[in-house]
Every structure is written in structure tokens, then in C-alpha cells.
Amino acid sequence: MTILKALERRFARLDERSRQLLSLIDDEDLFKRPGALPNSMIPFSCGEFVVRSAAMVERAFGGITTRLWDDPFEWTLPEKLGTRAALIEYLDEVALTRSRGFEFIGDEANLSREIPAPERLRTLADVLIEALADAEHYQGRAFAVFRMLSDQSLPRL
């Protein structure tokens, strides 16, 4: 298996885990913050962390394909993505952006190509690995919040 295929599979698995997690959450609990729980220091909800995870992927692949490195924060607010259905729709959009990004990259040889990302030149491999790490970090936080609010088992990692 090539490095590019391995990265593609890791991003797809990230998406799959987010969808599995969302299937376990009711709309009422999606943006419930554990800050309301005694002794909680977590300021965000499970839904917000899932959105941030997907936004890291969208930002990276949007930057790779269009050179626009905008943070998708403005259009990923809980007010806009207030239900599981809306969040899944957003994940669908991110998956499409990711797919276009991998098509744009083409083959493994291009992973060493440098692009302006966003403040300095970086290799495509570096951009992808950092985006994956950031997205997995936020997803891990979503899992932690879910465990604080629920007795259900997490999706297998």
C-alpha cells in the first residue's frame, strides 16, 4: 500500500468514526456542554468537537485545491449545524472536498511537492499529516465528551 492510499484510508476512517459517533447522539444532546456538570473543565460539546474535526479536514483540502486557507468557522457554527442531519450533511460536503483533494494530488510523488500553506511553503504530505492529527485530536475530544454524557459504548477506534 502506498503512503497516499494509507492517508486516504485514514481520512476515510476518521469520517466513518464521526458518523458512527453521531448515530449514537440525540439532537438534544448534540450540543450539550459538560460544563454544566460538576467539576467539568470542558467548554465545548460533542457536536462542536465533531464540527472542528471535520473543519480541519475541510480547511486542509480546500487549501490544497484552491489555495484558500480560510477557517470554516463562520459556516460551521452550531446555529447552522444544530441537528445530526445538518452535521451529517456537512460531513458529506467535507468528504466531497477530501475526495477532490486526493484527486488533485494524483499520485504519491506529489506528496513531496511544496505549496504555500498558508504562511510558508510546506509539502503536501506535511499538510495532510498535520490536518489528520488535528482532526483526530478534535474527534478524540468529541469521544471524551460523549463518554461524560452517556453510558453508551464508543465506536471502535
C-alpha positions as CSV (number, residue, x, y, z in Angstrom):
1,M,0.0,0.0,0.0
2,T,1.3,3.5,-0.9
3,I,1.6,6.3,1.6
4,L,-1.1,8.2,-0.3
5,K,-3.5,5.3,-0.1
6,A,-2.8,4.9,3.6
7,L,-3.5,8.6,4.2
8,E,-6.7,8.4,2.1
9,R,-7.8,5.4,4.2
10,R,-7.0,7.2,7.5
11,F,-9.1,10.3,6.5
12,A,-12.0,8.0,5.4
13,R,-11.8,6.2,8.7
14,L,-11.9,9.5,10.6
15,D,-15.1,10.4,8.7
16,E,-16.6,7.0,9.4
17,R,-15.9,7.3,13.2
18,S,-17.5,10.7,13.3
19,R,-20.6,9.3,11.6
20,Q,-20.7,6.4,14.0
21,L,-20.5,8.7,16.9
22,L,-23.3,11.0,15.6
23,S,-25.5,7.9,15.2
24,L,-25.3,7.5,19.0
25,I,-26.3,11.1,19.9
26,D,-29.8,12.6,20.0
27,D,-30.2,16.1,18.7
28,E,-30.9,17.3,22.2
29,D,-27.5,16.1,23.4
30,L,-25.5,17.0,20.3
31,F,-24.5,20.5,21.6
32,K,-24.9,19.8,25.4
33,R,-21.9,21.1,27.1
34,P,-20.5,19.1,30.0
35,G,-19.6,22.5,31.7
36,A,-23.0,22.2,33.3
37,L,-21.7,19.0,35.0
38,P,-20.0,19.5,38.4
39,N,-16.2,19.8,38.2
40,S,-16.1,19.8,34.3
41,M,-13.4,21.8,32.6
42,I,-14.5,21.0,29.0
43,P,-16.1,24.1,27.5
44,F,-17.4,22.5,24.2
45,S,-19.9,19.9,23.2
46,C,-19.6,16.7,21.4
47,G,-21.2,18.3,18.3
48,E,-18.8,21.2,18.4
49,F,-15.7,18.9,18.5
50,V,-17.1,16.8,15.6
51,V,-17.5,20.0,13.6
52,R,-14.0,21.2,14.5
53,S,-12.6,17.8,13.4
54,A,-14.3,18.0,10.1
55,A,-13.3,21.6,9.7
56,M,-9.6,20.7,9.9
57,V,-10.1,18.3,7.0
58,E,-12.1,20.9,5.0
59,R,-9.5,23.6,5.6
60,A,-6.6,21.4,4.5
61,F,-8.2,20.0,1.4
62,G,-9.7,23.4,0.5
63,G,-6.3,24.9,0.9
64,I,-4.6,22.3,-1.2
65,T,-7.1,22.5,-4.1
66,T,-7.9,26.2,-4.1
67,R,-5.2,27.8,-2.0
68,L,-7.8,29.3,0.2
69,W,-6.8,28.5,3.8
70,D,-9.9,30.0,5.5
71,D,-11.0,28.6,8.7
72,P,-14.5,27.2,8.0
73,F,-15.6,28.5,11.5
74,E,-18.1,31.0,10.1
75,W,-20.2,28.4,8.3
76,T,-19.8,25.7,10.9
77,L,-21.5,27.3,13.8
78,P,-23.8,25.3,16.0
79,E,-26.7,27.6,15.0
80,K,-26.2,26.5,11.4
81,L,-25.4,22.8,12.1
82,G,-27.8,22.3,15.0
83,T,-29.0,18.8,14.2
84,R,-27.4,15.5,13.4
85,A,-28.9,15.6,9.9
86,A,-27.3,19.0,9.3
87,L,-24.0,17.8,10.7
88,I,-24.1,14.7,8.5
89,E,-24.8,16.9,5.5
90,Y,-21.7,18.9,6.4
91,L,-19.7,15.7,6.7
92,D,-20.9,14.8,3.2
93,E,-19.6,18.1,1.9
94,V,-16.2,17.6,3.7
95,A,-16.0,14.1,2.2
96,L,-16.5,15.5,-1.3
97,T,-13.8,18.2,-0.7
98,R,-11.5,15.5,0.6
99,S,-12.2,13.3,-2.5
100,R,-11.4,16.2,-4.8
101,G,-8.3,16.9,-2.9
102,F,-7.0,13.4,-3.3
103,E,-7.8,13.5,-7.0
104,F,-5.9,16.8,-7.2
105,I,-2.9,15.3,-5.5
106,G,-3.0,12.5,-8.0
107,D,-0.1,10.2,-7.1
108,E,2.4,9.6,-4.3
109,A,5.2,11.5,-6.0
110,N,3.3,14.7,-5.5
111,L,3.3,14.4,-1.7
112,S,6.8,15.9,-1.6
113,R,5.6,18.9,-3.7
114,E,5.7,22.2,-1.8
115,I,2.7,24.6,-1.7
116,P,2.1,27.9,0.1
117,A,0.2,26.6,3.1
118,P,-0.8,29.2,4.3
119,E,2.1,31.2,5.7
120,R,5.0,29.3,4.4
121,L,5.9,26.6,1.9
122,R,5.1,23.1,3.1
123,T,5.0,19.7,1.5
124,L,1.6,18.2,0.7
125,A,2.5,15.3,3.0
126,D,3.1,17.7,5.9
127,V,-0.2,19.5,5.3
128,L,-2.1,16.2,5.2
129,I,-0.4,14.7,8.3
130,E,-1.0,17.8,10.3
131,A,-4.6,18.0,9.3
132,L,-5.2,14.4,10.2
133,A,-3.5,14.8,13.6
134,D,-5.6,17.9,14.3
135,A,-8.8,16.3,13.2
136,E,-8.2,13.2,15.2
137,H,-7.4,15.3,18.2
138,Y,-10.8,17.1,18.0
139,Q,-12.5,13.8,17.3
140,G,-10.9,12.4,20.4
141,R,-12.3,15.3,22.4
142,A,-15.7,14.6,21.0
143,F,-15.4,11.0,22.2
144,A,-14.4,12.2,25.7
145,V,-17.4,14.5,25.9
146,F,-19.7,11.7,24.7
147,R,-18.4,9.4,27.5
148,M,-19.1,12.2,30.0
149,L,-22.7,12.5,28.9
150,S,-23.5,8.9,28.1
151,D,-23.2,5.3,29.3
152,Q,-23.1,4.0,25.7
153,S,-20.0,2.4,24.2
154,L,-17.9,4.4,21.8
155,P,-17.5,3.4,18.2
156,R,-14.4,1.1,17.8
157,L,-11.3,3.2,17.0
